[in-house]
Amino acid sequence: MMRGFNSRRSIRSVALQGRLIDRRFRRHWRNYLFQCVLATLTLLVILLVVDVVLRAAIVVAIASTAFIIFVAPHSQASSPRRVIGGHVVAVLVGSVVSLLYLVPGWGEMAMTSNLARDLMAVVSVGFSILLMVLTNTEHPPAAGTALGLGVIGWDPSAVLFVLLGVITLSVIHKLLRSRLQNLL
């Protein structure tokens, strides 16, 4: 017999009492479904409009931003300043670091050496974190943007994807904020 488990309680009752399922789900299930569907549809529109699948780190960064905006819409991390600002900082830092691909010798080495490419990626993330903290635009998913640009180099379609994505997410967040609630 499992230790600490009362055999009288069913798995369903344990789940509904908040051990497996959030206790607020029963009261606010409409918000949970609405906000998750909204995040999914917004990402679908962004991907369809941009019509390009970029490297995984950048796409994951935007998906993580959607998660934060629609799961914790009233948190500081969901504010447009942090969402847009964090990704702009990451784009700028990632773009500057990716200029190293143009340096004779280093560029060729970065294209053929995982270590050099990885160094560029982590420097990009480190500097973007520092600048986000200094400018009060901290947004953890933006580190993925910096990482992606550090790895793939400057790509106008990647930059456009990130900027359009975070602006779209922020506009939808702003328009629907009064209908959204924190799910955390």
C-alpha positions in Angstrom: 0.0 0.0 0.0 1.3 3.5 -0.9 2.5 5.4 2.1 0.5 8.6 2.9 -2.4 7.7 0.5 -5.8 7.1 2.1 -7.4 4.3 0.3 -10.8 5.9 0.8 -9.9 8.8 -1.4 -10.1 8.2 -5.1 -7.6 9.5 -7.5 -10.2 11.9 -8.8 -10.8 13.5 -5.4 -7.1 13.9 -4.9 -6.8 15.5 -8.3 -9.7 17.9 -7.7 -8.5 18.9 -4.3 -5.5 20.6 -5.9 -2.8 18.1 -5.7 -2.8 17.4 -9.4 -5.1 20.0 -10.7 -5.1 23.7 -9.7 -7.8 24.3 -7.0 -9.1 27.3 -8.8 -9.8 25.3 -12.0 -13.3 24.3 -10.9 -14.4 27.9 -10.4 -12.6 29.4 -13.3 -12.5 26.7 -15.9 -13.8 29.0 -18.6 -10.8 31.4 -18.1 -8.4 28.5 -18.2 -9.8 27.2 -21.5 -10.3 30.7 -23.0 -6.8 31.9 -22.2 -5.1 28.7 -23.4 -7.1 28.7 -26.7 -6.3 32.4 -27.1 -2.5 31.7 -26.7 -2.7 28.9 -29.2 -4.7 30.9 -31.8 -2.5 33.9 -31.4 0.6 31.8 -32.0 -1.1 30.2 -35.0 -1.8 33.6 -36.5 1.7 34.8 -35.9 3.2 31.8 -37.6 0.8 32.0 -40.5 1.3 35.7 -41.1 5.1 35.5 -40.9 4.9 32.2 -42.9 8.4 31.1 -41.9 9.6 28.6 -39.4 12.7 29.9 -37.8 15.3 28.2 -35.6 13.8 26.6 -32.6 15.2 29.0 -29.9 13.5 32.0 -31.4 10.1 30.2 -31.9 10.3 28.8 -28.4 11.0 32.3 -27.1 7.8 33.6 -28.6 5.8 30.6 -27.5 7.2 31.1 -23.9 6.1 34.8 -24.1 2.6 33.7 -25.1 2.6 31.4 -22.1 3.5 34.2 -19.7 1.1 36.6 -21.2 -1.9 34.3 -21.1 -1.2 32.4 -18.0 0.0 35.3 -15.8 -1.5 38.3 -17.6 -1.4 40.6 -14.6 2.3 39.8 -13.7 5.1 42.3 -14.4 6.6 39.9 -16.9 3.4 40.3 -19.0 3.6 44.1 -19.3 4.3 45.5 -22.7 7.4 47.3 -21.5 8.9 43.9 -20.4 7.6 41.8 -23.3 8.5 44.2 -26.1 11.4 45.8 -24.3 13.0 42.5 -23.3 12.8 41.1 -26.9 14.0 44.4 -28.4 17.1 44.3 -26.1 17.6 40.6 -27.0 17.3 41.4 -30.8 19.8 44.3 -30.5 22.3 42.3 -28.4 21.9 39.2 -30.6 22.3 41.3 -33.7 25.5 43.0 -32.4 27.0 39.7 -31.3 26.1 38.1 -34.6 28.2 40.7 -36.3 31.2 38.6 -35.2 30.3 36.3 -38.1 31.6 39.1 -40.3 35.0 39.3 -38.7 37.6 37.6 -40.9 38.9 34.4 -39.4 36.3 34.4 -36.5 33.4 34.1 -38.9 34.7 31.0 -40.6 35.7 29.5 -37.3 32.2 30.2 -35.9 30.6 28.5 -38.9 32.6 25.4 -38.5 33.3 25.3 -34.7 30.5 24.5 -32.2 32.6 26.0 -29.5 32.9 29.4 -31.2 29.2 29.4 -32.1 28.2 28.4 -28.6 30.4 31.2 -27.2 28.6 33.7 -29.3 25.3 32.4 -28.2 26.1 32.5 -24.4 27.7 35.9 -24.7 24.5 37.1 -26.4 22.3 35.7 -23.7 24.6 37.1 -20.9 24.7 40.6 -22.3 21.0 40.6 -23.0 20.2 39.6 -19.4 22.5 42.4 -18.1 20.9 45.0 -20.4 17.3 43.8 -19.5 18.1 44.1 -15.8 19.7 47.6 -16.3 16.7 48.9 -18.4 14.0 47.2 -16.3 12.8 45.2 -19.3 13.4 41.7 -17.8 11.5 39.1 -19.8 13.0 35.6 -19.4 11.8 34.2 -22.8 13.7 37.0 -24.5 16.9 35.2 -23.6 15.8 32.6 -26.2 15.7 35.3 -28.8 19.2 36.4 -27.9 20.3 32.7 -28.0 18.7 32.1 -31.4 20.3 35.2 -33.0 23.7 34.3 -31.4 23.5 30.9 -33.0 22.0 31.6 -36.4 23.5 35.1 -36.9 21.5 38.2 -37.9 18.5 37.3 -40.0 16.0 39.9 -41.0 13.2 37.4 -41.1 14.0 36.3 -37.6 14.1 39.9 -36.3 10.8 40.7 -38.1 9.3 37.5 -36.7 10.2 38.4 -33.1 9.2 42.0 -33.3 5.8 41.3 -35.0 5.2 38.4 -32.7 5.8 40.3 -29.4 3.8 43.4 -30.7 0.9 41.1 -31.7 0.9 39.3 -28.4 1.2 42.6 -26.5 -1.7 44.2 -28.4 -4.0 41.2 -27.8 -2.9 41.2 -24.1 -3.7 44.9 -23.8 -7.1 44.6 -25.5 -8.2 41.6 -23.5 -6.5 42.2 -20.2 -9.7 43.0 -18.3 -11.1 39.6 -19.3 -7.9 37.7 -18.4 -7.0 36.4 -14.9 -3.8 35.0 -13.5 -3.9 31.2 -13.7 -0.9 30.7 -11.5 
